[in-house]
Amino acid sequence: MKRVFVIVVWLGVALLGAGAFGKIAFDRGEPLNATWFVVAAVCCYLVAYRLYSAFVAAKVLALDDTRATPSERYDDGRDFVPTNKWVLFGHHFAAIAGPGPLVGPTLAAQFGYLPGTLWLIAGAAFAGCVQDFVILFCSIRRDGKSLGQMAREEVSERGGFIAQLAVLAIMTILLAVIGLVVVNALKSSPWATFTLAMTIPIALLLGLYLRFVRPGRVLEASVMGVALVLFVVVAGQWVADSPSWSRVFTLSGVALAFAIMGYGFAASALPVWLLLAPRDYLSAFIKAGAIFTLAAGILFVRPQVLMPPLTRFIDGTGPVFAGKIFPFCFITIACGAISGFHSLISSGTTPKMILRESHARFIGYGAMLLESFVGVMAMVAACAMPPGIYFAINSPPSIVGGAGDAAAATISGWGYPLQAQTMTELAHKVGELTLWNRAGGAPSLAVGMAQIFSSTIGGERLLSIWYHFAIMFEALFILTVLDAGTRVGRFMVQDLGGRVWKPFGRTGWMPGILLSSAIIVALWGYFLYQGVVDPLGGINSLWPLFGISNQLLAAVALVVATTILMKMGRLRWIWVTLLPMAWLVVITMTASYQKIFDANPRIGFLAYANALAAQIAAGKIPAEKIAETHRLIFNQRLDAAVTGVLAAMILVLIVEALAQWYSILSRRKEPVLHESPYVATRWAANFSGAAHGDD
């Protein structure tokens, strides 16, 4: 009887989710209520976790709780630390949740709400969650080895080296893009710039407080830090209203770019306890609070989704970024559906801290579902505002014709009515000088979040407070990845440099720390500066480059996972990783080809470079702009080269893997699986973890 009841309940959940999905996909009448998005997403996640992840755990991976995990066998209290699965879930989610699930869906909203929402939910369930789960399992079985190490052992030596180079290149692009998102959110906004800037001394204060004043008093420091952050959000309005102070914190895009480079260098070079750890710890509170508040706000306010399911820009002429739904929707929304960056976390700290193999399902598959939900909420927030306002904020001036009446006329001509006065009034309500041409996704998402929050608490009189809280939340969300990513990039640079000169590889040698920090910051700082001075807003070229590189890294992870499953003898279930891998290869190779060779200057890097060169030859570029234009030409050709090199590296890795697969399937050689030997766990089956805090 109980079994029948359980089946009926899950059948009801599935039918409810299917009904909500049907409402989203086929409703073409009145504006759609956002509640349908929440219902569809939650029901699909529940069914995917209950059925598909259980299938992967039991049939594909055969998780074994009698096997000792690396945290048990190598418990050293530093890297290998047995950790409560709920605590580790929080750590893993905080590590994987960067700007992607916030910015990607916001940008992809230019296609309408339907394509992005479908990809967020289906992509996560069948691709992103599978990648995170399987790579986490593979790393657990290999003593917590990294993706590059697993590629070297399971695919080939050459494959591992290629994977390591690809990771460093992708990290460079990722850090540049997230830095650009912050710049576009803060430029010409003294309130937002002041608020974010003040979080740095607050973090330093917390670090010193916990180190020297009250060691171990984490609760005291947490309360003090959160209170100070909320105070500076309010104090930002006083700064913006002060003529003298507002000038100090009103910075251009270039000035902000160099300031962010300086912050990245400091976060990489300073002791971790002084800036990085307290800042990220502080960010975790704001991040979690804002996410759950947004979810509650959507359910309470039940806003209408004003963006249509499909817009006219599915033809590839979008003002936010150019390109058709295929492949650009699937690389614009990377994190939230599938992200190669996650594979670095699933083969990084998490496998060294997990208590049991069965926890990999909850942590690997479950945390990715939560990130997908963040992406769905970001899509709702972006689509809940009038489409005219959305396009006014996210379109660069070269597309809409600047600000004011001209831009309003252009956007209205697309079929999305807008008055210039509407933008002026909205900017005044949120405490900004202007909201025109704020490409990058963060400002428009902040407007959407602020409207939902203010409908719950405070009304329009608190709209400016909520807007700048949202901007601060997004910037903290993003800078958490930027500072940690810069530090990880520094380790990569030192590791590669140490092969040439051993002292450079010593992580405790200060000259090596400073030089490697400068190298990694210079690498991503160059692309950040390129994006800031780009007339198309930077996002048009850099976000697709980020999406391509991130999805290429996911393809690397799935190649490694497929190879390992083949060696394990799981040929019957090999489609679980092979199908998403093939899908990603098709997407990324198509996008790479189009970004390099497409004849449309707004899509193809080389076409844009050639168009600029033709303008110089025709004398259409003013003399004072010729040097800048030559720099843009070089940057576009560099972007084309980077895209081509990354795609070529992945193709080489795939060829290496195909050779390995052929030898396995043809039985030309016995497959060698580089798993750690089986060691039985010393912990009882009903281990409650009094010492380690499990369950």
Residue pairs with C-beta under 8 A, 6 or more apart in sequence:
10 47
10 50
13 43
13 46
13 47
14 43
14 47
16 39
16 43
17 39
17 40
17 42
17 43
17 44
17 46
17 47
18 43
20 36
20 37
20 39
20 40
20 43
21 40
21 44
23 32
23 36
23 40
24 32
24 36
24 37
24 40
24 113
24 114
24 117
24 309
25 114
25 118
25 309
27 309
28 309
31 304
31 305
31 306
32 113
32 304
32 305
32 309
33 302
33 303
33 304
33 305
34 298
34 302
34 303
34 304
34 305
34 380
34 384
35 298
35 299
35 302
37 113
37 117
37 298
37 305
37 376
37 379
37 380
38 295
38 298
38 299
38 376
38 380
40 117
40 121
41 120
41 121
41 372
41 373
41 376
42 373
44 121
44 125
45 121
45 124
45 125
45 369
45 372
45 373
48 124
48 125
48 126
48 129
48 369
49 365
49 366
49 369
52 125
52 126
53 129
53 133
53 361
53 365
53 366
54 361
56 130
56 133
56 134
56 361
56 365
56 576
57 63
57 133
57 358
57 360
57 361
59 573
60 134
60 565
60 570
60 573
60 576
61 133
61 134
61 137
61 360
63 137
63 357
63 358
63 360
63 361
64 357
65 356
65 357
65 358
65 681
65 685
66 680
66 681
67 357
67 678
67 679
67 680
67 681
68 679
68 680
68 681
68 682
69 82
69 140
69 351
69 354
69 355
69 356
69 357
69 681
70 80
70 140
70 143
70 144
70 351
70 352
70 354
70 676
71 80
71 81
71 82
71 83
71 352
71 353
71 354
71 355
72 82
72 355
72 681
72 682
72 683
73 80
73 143
73 679
74 80
74 143
74 352
75 81
75 82
79 144
79 349
79 352
80 144
80 352
80 353
81 352
81 353
82 353
82 355
82 689
82 692
82 694
83 91
83 353
83 354
83 355
83 692
83 693
84 355
84 689
84 692
84 693
84 694
84 695
85 354
85 355
85 356
85 359
85 362
85 363
85 694
85 695
87 693
88 350
88 353
88 354
88 355
88 359
88 363
89 362
89 363
89 366
89 367
90 284
91 349
91 350
91 353
92 345
92 346
92 350
92 363
92 364
92 367
93 367
93 370
93 371
94 280
94 284
94 287
94 480
95 345
95 348
95 349
95 350
95 484
96 132
96 335
96 339
96 341
96 342
96 345
96 367
96 368
96 371
97 287
97 335
97 371
97 374
97 477
98 174
98 178
98 335
98 341
98 477
98 478
98 480
98 481
99 177
99 178
99 181
99 335
99 442
99 474
99 477
99 478
99 481
100 333
100 334
100 335
100 336
100 339
100 341
100 375
100 550
101 335
101 336
101 371
101 372
101 374
101 375
101 378
102 374
102 375
102 378
102 441
102 442
102 445
102 474
102 477
102 478
103 181
103 378
103 440
103 441
103 442
103 445
103 543
104 332
104 333
104 334
104 335
104 336
104 375
104 378
104 441
104 543
104 547
105 116
105 120
105 333
105 336
105 375
105 376
105 378
105 379
105 382
106 378
106 379
106 381
106 382
106 394
106 441
106 442
106 444
106 445
107 320
107 321
107 332
107 394
107 441
107 539
107 543
108 115
108 116
108 329
108 332
108 333
108 379
109 116
109 307
109 379
109 382
109 383
109 390
110 311
110 313
110 318
110 319
110 320
110 321
110 390
110 391
110 394
111 310
111 311
111 313
111 314
111 318
111 325
111 329
112 307
112 308
112 309
112 310
112 311
112 314
113 305
113 307
113 308
113 309
113 379
113 380
113 383
114 309
114 310
115 310
115 314
115 325
115 329
116 329
116 333
116 379
117 376
117 379
119 329
119 330
119 333
119 337
120 333
120 336
120 337
120 372
120 375
120 376
120 379
121 372
121 376
123 330
123 333
123 336
123 337
123 338
123 372
124 336
124 337
124 338
124 368
124 369
124 371
124 372
125 369
125 372
126 579
126 580
127 337
127 338
127 554
127 580
127 583
127 584
128 336
128 337
128 338
128 339
128 342
128 368
128 371
128 372
128 554
129 364
129 365
129 368
129 369
129 372
130 365
130 576
130 577
130 580
131 338
131 340
131 342
131 343
131 346
131 554
131 557
131 558
131 561
131 577
131 580
132 342
132 343
132 346
132 364
132 365
132 367
132 368
133 346
133 360
133 361
133 364
133 365
133 368
134 364
134 561
134 565
134 576
134 577
135 147
135 342
135 343
135 346
135 347
135 364
135 557
135 560
135 561
136 346
136 347
136 350
136 351
136 354
136 360
136 363
136 364
137 357
137 360
137 364
138 150
138 347
138 560
138 561
138 564
139 145
139 146
139 147
139 150
139 346
139 347
139 350
139 351
140 351
140 354
140 357
140 360
141 675
141 676
142 149
142 150
142 153
142 674
142 675
142 676
143 676
144 347
144 351
144 352
145 153
145 347
146 344
146 347
146 348
147 163
147 167
147 343
147 344
147 347
147 556
147 557
147 560
148 160
148 163
148 164
148 167
149 160
150 160
150 347
150 560
150 564
150 674
151 159
151 160
151 162
151 163
151 556
151 559
151 560
151 653
152 159
152 160
152 161
152 163
153 160
153 674
154 560
154 563
154 564
154 567
154 660
154 673
154 674
155 559
155 560
155 563
155 653
155 656
155 657
155 660
156 656
156 659
156 660
158 652
158 656
159 652
159 653
159 656
159 657
162 649
162 652
162 653
162 656
163 556
163 560
163 653
164 492
164 496
165 649
166 552
166 553
166 556
166 646
166 649
166 650
166 653
167 344
167 492
167 553
168 489
168 492
168 493
168 496
169 549
169 642
169 645
169 646
170 340
170 341
170 549
170 550
170 552
170 553
170 646
171 485
171 488
171 489
171 492
171 524
172 489
172 520
172 523
172 524
172 527
173 524
173 527
173 542
173 545
173 546
173 549
173 642
174 341
174 481
174 485
174 524
174 546
174 549
174 550
175 264
175 481
175 482
175 485
175 486
175 489
175 520
175 524
175 528
176 524
176 525
176 526
176 527
176 528
176 530
176 531
176 542
176 546
177 527
177 531
177 539
177 542
177 543
177 545
177 546
178 478
178 479
178 481
178 482
178 485
179 257
179 260
179 261
179 264
179 482
179 524
179 525
179 528
180 440
180 528
180 531
180 532
180 538
180 539
180 542
181 440
181 441
181 442
181 474
181 478
181 539
182 196
182 256
182 260
182 442
182 475
182 478
182 479
182 482
183 253
183 256
183 257
183 260
183 440
183 528
183 531
183 532
184 253
184 438
184 439
184 440
184 442
184 443
184 537
184 538
184 539
185 192
185 438
185 440
185 442
185 443
185 446
185 471
185 474
185 475
186 192
186 193
186 196
186 251
186 256
186 471
186 475
187 251
187 252
187 253
187 256
188 250
188 251
188 252
188 433
188 434
189 250
189 432
189 433
189 471
190 236
190 239
190 240
190 245
190 246
190 247
190 248
190 249
190 250
191 236
191 237
191 239
191 240
191 249
191 431
191 432
191 464
191 468
192 236
192 468
192 471
192 472
192 475
193 249
193 250
193 251
193 256
194 232
194 235
194 236
194 239
194 240
194 245
194 249
195 232
195 233
195 235
195 236
195 468
195 471
195 472
196 471
196 472
196 475
196 476
196 479
197 249
198 228
198 232
198 235
199 229
199 232
199 279
199 282
199 472
199 476
200 263
200 275
200 279
202 225
202 228
202 229
202 232
202 282
203 225
203 275
203 278
203 279
203 282
204 274
204 275
204 278
205 225
205 228
206 221
206 224
206 225
206 278
206 281
206 282
207 273
207 274
207 275
207 277
207 278
208 274
209 217
209 220
209 221
209 224
210 216
210 217
210 218
210 221
210 273
210 278
211 273
211 274
214 220
214 221
221 278
222 281
222 282
222 285
225 278
225 281
225 282
225 285
226 282
226 285
226 286
229 282
229 286
229 472
233 465
233 468
233 469
233 472
234 465
236 468
237 431
237 464
237 465
237 468
238 245
239 245
239 246
239 249
240 246
240 249
240 431
251 259
253 532
253 533
254 529
254 532
254 533
256 532
257 525
257 528
257 529
257 532
260 482
260 528
261 521
261 525
261 528
263 479
263 482
263 483
264 482
264 483
264 486
264 521
264 524
264 525
265 486
265 517
265 518
265 521
266 275
267 275
267 276
267 279
267 482
267 483
267 484
267 486
267 487
268 483
268 486
268 487
268 489
268 490
268 513
268 517
268 520
268 521
269 513
269 514
269 517
270 276
272 487
275 483
276 483
276 484
276 487
279 479
279 480
279 483
280 480
280 483
280 484
282 476
283 476
283 477
283 479
283 480
286 472
286 473
286 476
287 473
287 476
287 477
287 480
290 449
290 469
290 470
290 473
291 374
291 377
293 453
294 377
294 381
294 449
294 452
294 453
295 373
295 377
296 456
297 452
297 453
297 455
297 456
298 377
298 380
298 381
298 452
300 456
301 452
301 455
301 456
303 380
303 384
303 451
303 452
303 455
304 384
305 380
305 383
305 384
306 383
306 384
306 385
306 386
306 387
307 382
307 383
307 387
307 390
308 387
311 318
311 387
312 414
312 415
313 319
314 324
314 325
315 324
316 322
316 323
316 324
316 328
316 600
316 603
319 391
319 394
319 395
319 396
319 399
319 400
320 391
320 394
320 395
320 439
320 539
320 540
321 328
321 332
321 539
321 540
321 543
321 544
322 540
322 600
322 602
322 603
323 544
323 591
323 594
323 603
326 587
326 590
327 586
327 587
327 588
327 590
327 591
327 594
328 544
328 547
328 591
330 337
330 551
330 587
331 544
331 547
331 548
331 550
331 551
331 587
331 588
331 591
332 543
332 544
332 547
333 375
333 547
334 340
334 546
334 547
334 550
334 551
334 554
335 341
335 342
335 371
335 375
335 550
336 371
336 372
336 374
336 375
336 376
336 378
337 372
337 375
338 551
338 554
338 580
338 584
339 550
339 554
340 549
340 550
340 551
340 552
340 553
340 554
340 555
340 556
340 557
341 550
341 553
342 368
342 554
343 553
343 554
343 556
343 557
344 488
344 553
346 364
350 363
350 364
354 360
354 363
355 683
355 689
355 692
355 694
356 681
356 694
378 445
380 448
381 445
381 448
381 449
381 452
382 390
382 441
382 444
382 445
382 448
383 390
383 448
384 448
384 451
384 452
385 444
385 447
385 448
385 451
386 416
386 418
387 416
388 408
388 411
388 412
388 416
388 417
388 418
388 422
389 418
389 422
389 423
389 426
389 435
389 444
389 447
390 444
391 400
391 411
391 414
391 416
391 418
392 400
392 407
392 408
392 411
392 418
392 423
392 435
392 436
393 435
393 436
393 437
393 438
393 443
393 444
393 447
394 438
394 439
394 440
394 441
394 444
395 407
395 411
395 437
395 439
396 437
396 439
396 535
396 536
396 537
396 540
397 403
397 407
397 436
397 437
398 535
398 536
398 537
399 410
399 536
400 406
400 407
400 410
400 411
400 437
401 407
401 409
401 410
402 436
402 437
403 420
403 423
403 434
403 436
403 437
404 420
404 436
405 420
407 420
407 436
407 437
408 418
408 419
408 420
408 422
408 423
411 418
412 418
423 434
423 435
423 436
426 435
426 447
427 433
427 434
427 435
429 460
429 463
429 464
430 446
430 447
430 450
430 463
430 464
430 467
430 468
431 464
431 467
431 468
432 467
435 443
435 447
437 537
438 444
439 537
439 538
439 539
439 540
440 537
440 538
440 539
441 539
442 471
442 474
442 475
442 478
443 471
445 470
445 474
446 467
446 468
446 470
446 471
446 474
447 467
449 466
449 467
449 470
449 473
450 463
450 466
450 467
450 469
450 470
451 463
453 462
453 466
453 469
453 470
454 460
454 462
454 463
454 466
458 465
458 466
486 517
486 520
486 521
486 524
489 520
489 523
489 524
490 513
490 516
490 517
490 520
491 507
492 520
493 516
493 519
493 520
494 504
494 505
494 506
494 507
494 512
494 513
494 516
495 505
497 504
497 505
497 512
497 516
498 504
498 505
498 506
499 505
503 509
503 512
504 512
504 515
504 516
505 512
506 512
507 513
527 542
530 538
530 542
530 635
530 638
531 537
531 538
531 539
531 541
531 542
532 538
533 628
533 631
533 632
534 540
534 541
534 542
534 632
534 635
535 632
536 602
540 602
541 605
541 608
541 636
541 639
542 639
544 591
544 595
545 595
545 639
545 642
545 643
547 591
548 588
548 591
548 592
548 595
548 643
548 646
548 647
549 646
551 584
551 587
551 588
552 584
552 588
552 646
552 647
552 649
552 650
554 584
555 581
555 584
555 585
555 588
555 650
555 654
556 650
556 653
558 577
558 578
558 580
558 581
558 584
559 581
559 653
559 654
559 657
561 577
561 581
562 574
562 577
562 578
562 581
562 657
562 661
563 657
563 660
563 661
564 673
565 573
565 574
565 576
565 577
566 574
566 661
566 664
566 665
566 671
567 664
567 671
567 672
567 673
568 673
585 650
585 654
588 647
588 650
589 647
589 651
592 643
592 644
592 646
592 647
594 603
594 604
595 603
595 604
595 605
595 639
595 640
595 643
596 604
596 605
596 606
596 640
596 643
596 644
597 604
597 606
597 607
598 604
598 607
599 607
600 607
601 607
601 608
601 610
601 611
602 608
605 636
605 637
605 639
605 640
605 643
606 636
606 637
606 640
608 636
609 632
609 633
609 636
609 637
609 640
612 621
612 629
612 632
612 633
612 636
613 633
615 621
615 629
616 626
616 629
616 630
621 629
662 668
663 669
663 671
664 671
687 694
688 694
688 695
689 695
